[in-house]
Every structure is written in structure tokens, then in C-alpha cells.
């Protein structure tokens, strides 16, 4: 099974971690931007409501665990993100929010 994960970000992307700065909203020079290392960018149309700051925080934590080779914790965070409706592309360093379908069973 291949995890649906996030592709590569670019400076000044729409949901680059942080906010403000010369890179535009969320640019790497803004508060919390910290450059481009380990950052993911959002690639959907933004119509799905989601807590972007929380997603970025979880992604950063997951990346830290992966770099430390703590894959158990990284996988737990990935499951949490999937539960929130986030699909990640690690190769491209991107993420997207998807609508979660809930099956309602009548009694």
C-alpha cells in the first residue's frame, strides 16, 4: 500500500508554513516560515474547510519523527491527518484536503 502523501513546496506558495514576509502570505521569510526545508504546500482549490495551521504543525512534527527514524510516531500522525481528510504526497511535498464521506446506516 502506497501512502497518499504530499509533494514539494515552493517559496511563497499558497499555504507555505508561516505567514507574511517577502515570500507572500505564508512565505518562508514570514513568522514561523523557517525556510523551505521540510515544508509542504497545499495543492487543492481551498474549498474544503480545514485547520491549515494544525495541518502544517502536524506535518512538521511528522517530518521531524521521520528524520529521527521514529516511524511509529510518524505513522500515528499520518493516520490523524488522514482522519482529518488530509492526503499527503511526500515525494512532491504537497497535501490536499478531501471531503470525508460518512456512511449513514439506517436502523
Secondary structure, 3 states (H helix, E strand, C coil): CCCCECEECCCCCCCCCCECCCCCCCCCCCECCCCCCCCEEECCCCCCCCCHHHHHHHHHHHHHHHHCCCHHHHHHHHHHHHHCCEEEECCCEEEEECCCCCCCCCC
